[in-house]
Amino acid sequence: MRIRVLQHDPAVHLPQRPGDPTPTSRNLDPLMHPFARARERTRALNAAKMDRLFAKPFVASLEGHVDAVEVLAKQPGSLTTVASGSWDGGLIVHHLARRSQLLHAPQAHKGKVSGVCFSRAGRLFSCGVDRTIKLWSLEDEQTDNPEPLSIFNGKSPFNSIDHHYSDPQFATASNLVQVWDETKSLPISNLTFPTSTETITSVRFNLSETSVLASVGSDRTFTLYDIRTGKAERRVVMQMSSNALSWSPTFPTTVLLASEDHNLYTFDIRNFTNPTQIYKGHVAAVMSCDWAPTGLDFVSGGWDRTVRIWSEGRGHNPEVYHTKRMQRVSSALFTHDARFVLSGSDDGNVRIWKAKASERLGVVTSRERAAIEYRESLKDRWKHDAAVGRIVRNRHVPKPVHQAAKLKREMLDARRVKEERRRKHTRAGDSKPKADRKKLVVVEQT
């Protein structure tokens, strides 16, 4: 009697070296796997559910301020050093990894600290409504109640400050933009538009073309200056005023504006006729914004007591962070490694959040990293599926925010219906629909 036996080479089914994974045989014939697509959809659904299940973005809270935190600033070249200023005049430099204080000046200014920035040399500048700018050293052994290295006196309250990328110069915002030198006690240049009667609320140097300076003012304007010529080059008047601005780190001509009309706008400064993108989601005034170092995301904080993380180019469905005790957010920024987000609010706390809510902190093995990337690819592939997309997009927000968003939608719908009815009862061609992007800019001045 003859018996036929299937023989296989044992080397094919055994690891080649100690520690290698055991090889597995797979039949890639699609006819042998009729339920592969259904299984993949189930995996994508489970990946979306796991992402929301493990979404715990809050990391820590840095205390020390008595009143509302007004401004935050990160030190160039450092992942752990962040400065914060508050309404009580206090100034604190935090070490994020140790969650300790490198410098604490409870009475750095008389009144609100309105601006904080670092120089490339590692020194700290602060300004306030007491009409003074103070220079601090982080190398001082006295961390509590230190004395400033120097004091610069101004003629009006300061609202913002920013340091030049490489030169020992910094710019301040008050009723005009002033450029200062670290070695001189008086400003070296006064920058203003000829017909301007505004109060400058924020000022920022361009990250690439460092001689270009931008500001936003209380009279609904966005202005570009050139410190080489010492004058304003271009000025745009918009429908609503902006509270903050931030230059993109990867596209030097792109600027982000946080507006009073609950939206954020990105502009290309080569063409001011309309914004390149509108980001809608906040239900109150947006008070601060900051780009991630990658230029792919940015963070915003507003008076609706939420912190939102947006993807560049996608104007809806941001990541929403909130806590029960967090009040109106006046400042928010990304860390230099783009892994964490910081927020300062009216309750006096500086909070640390994860940039990706479900990201695991600590050491991640290569096998875990491969599994995470596989789940992300599954969610991206099945994002248009109804069930997967609903879980990925859905975000729980506090009840007041939800009610405000609902009321805002009703108001916008009513406005749209009113415009349609007015257009229907006017002569053909007299009232044409106008896109939101076309409505923002009122006039451009040069």
HURALIN-V272803 format. One line per field, one symbol per residue. psi: psi as a letter, one per 30 degrees, with the letter a starting at -180 (. if undefined). A space follows every 50 residues. Layout:
# HURALIN-V272803
psi->???
This chain:
# HURALIN-V272803
psi->kkkkkkkkkfffgkkelkfllkkkkkjgjfffifgeeeeeeeeeeeeeee eeegjifkelkjlfkeakjelkkkkkgkffkkkkklfggkkkjkjeefhl kfkjjeheljakjfkklllffglkkklafgglkkklkfgkfjfkhlklel kkklflkkflkkkkeelhllklkbflkkklkffkflkfkkklkegkhljk fkkkkkfeiffkkklklfhglkkkljfefglkelkkklellkfllkkkff jfgkkkkjlfgglkkkkjffjgellfkkjkelglkkfllkllffgfllkk kagghlkkklkkfjglhlkkkllefkakkfkklklfggflkkkklfggkj kklkejegkkkakkleeeeeeeeeeeeeeeegffkeeeeeeefkkkllee eeeeeeeeeeeeeeeeeeeeeeefglkkfejkkkleeffekekkk.
